[in-house]
Amino acid sequence: MNGTYAATTYDPARAYAAQSLNNAQTAANFAATEAQGQQRLGELQNTILKDNTVLPGEWIGGIVVLDRPAKAADGVARYQIDVLFGDEVHSFAVNQARG
């Protein structure tokens, strides 16, 4: 009688070691993903104005200080202020003269 026989045996110690290694790698991946998510959330919170920051009837103000523009021959200072809101540019033409 001729034949081939192959057998494997279950090694619980190796199975446990492989499972432990896999669990540790999975936990490390989740921790890295959570840390990256927390960092990005922090960056977003510092760069956006939340819709609940300004309630109805409230406002946000500020001051813009500009250097004095040069006056033209007629004594009027003409300049333009460009303000970027998201992807939109809003331009304000200013003519400044003493009254």
C-alpha positions in Angstrom: 0.0 0.0 0.0 1.4 3.3 -1.0 0.1 6.8 -0.1 0.9 10.2 1.2 0.0 11.3 4.6 0.2 14.9 5.9 -0.9 16.1 9.3 -0.9 19.3 11.2 -1.4 19.8 14.8 -3.0 22.6 16.6 -0.5 24.5 18.9 -2.5 26.6 21.3 0.6 28.5 22.4 1.3 29.7 18.9 -2.3 30.4 18.2 -2.5 32.5 21.4 0.7 34.4 20.5 -0.6 35.1 17.0 -3.9 36.3 18.3 -2.2 38.5 20.9 0.0 40.0 18.3 -3.0 40.7 16.0 -5.0 42.2 18.9 -2.1 44.5 19.8 -1.7 45.7 16.2 -5.4 46.3 15.9 -5.5 48.3 19.2 -2.5 50.3 18.0 -4.2 51.1 14.7 -7.4 52.2 16.5 -5.4 54.4 18.9 -3.5 56.0 16.0 -6.7 56.6 14.1 -8.4 58.1 17.2 -5.4 60.4 17.9 -5.4 61.6 14.3 -9.1 62.2 14.4 -8.8 64.2 17.7 -6.0 66.3 16.2 -8.0 67.1 13.0 -11.1 67.9 15.1 -9.1 70.3 17.2 -7.7 72.0 14.1 -11.2 72.4 12.6 -12.6 73.8 15.9 -9.8 76.4 15.9 -10.4 77.5 12.2 -14.1 77.6 11.8 -16.9 79.8 13.2 -19.6 77.4 14.4 -23.2 78.1 13.6 -24.0 78.3 17.3 -21.3 80.7 18.1 -23.3 83.7 17.0 -26.9 83.6 18.1 -29.7 85.6 16.5 -29.5 89.2 17.6 -25.8 88.9 18.4 -22.9 90.0 16.3 -19.2 89.7 15.9 -17.1 92.9 15.3 -13.5 93.8 14.8 -11.3 96.6 13.7 -9.3 96.9 10.5 -6.5 99.5 10.6 -5.1 100.7 7.3 -2.2 103.0 6.5 -3.2 106.4 5.2 -3.5 106.2 1.4 -1.8 108.7 -0.9 -4.1 111.4 -2.1 -4.6 112.2 -5.8 -4.1 115.7 -7.3 -7.8 116.5 -6.5 -7.2 115.8 -2.8 -9.2 112.5 -2.7 -7.7 109.3 -1.6 -9.0 106.3 -3.6 -8.4 102.7 -2.7 -10.0 99.3 -2.7 -10.3 96.8 0.1 -10.6 93.2 -0.9 -12.0 90.7 1.7 -11.9 87.0 1.1 -14.8 85.0 2.5 -14.3 81.3 1.7 -13.9 81.2 -2.0 -15.5 84.6 -2.7 -13.7 87.9 -2.9 -15.7 91.0 -1.9 -14.2 94.3 -3.1 -15.0 97.7 -1.5 -14.1 100.8 -3.3 -13.4 103.8 -1.0 -13.1 107.5 -1.9 -11.9 109.5 1.1 -11.8 113.3 1.1 -12.2 116.0 3.7 -15.6 117.5 3.7 
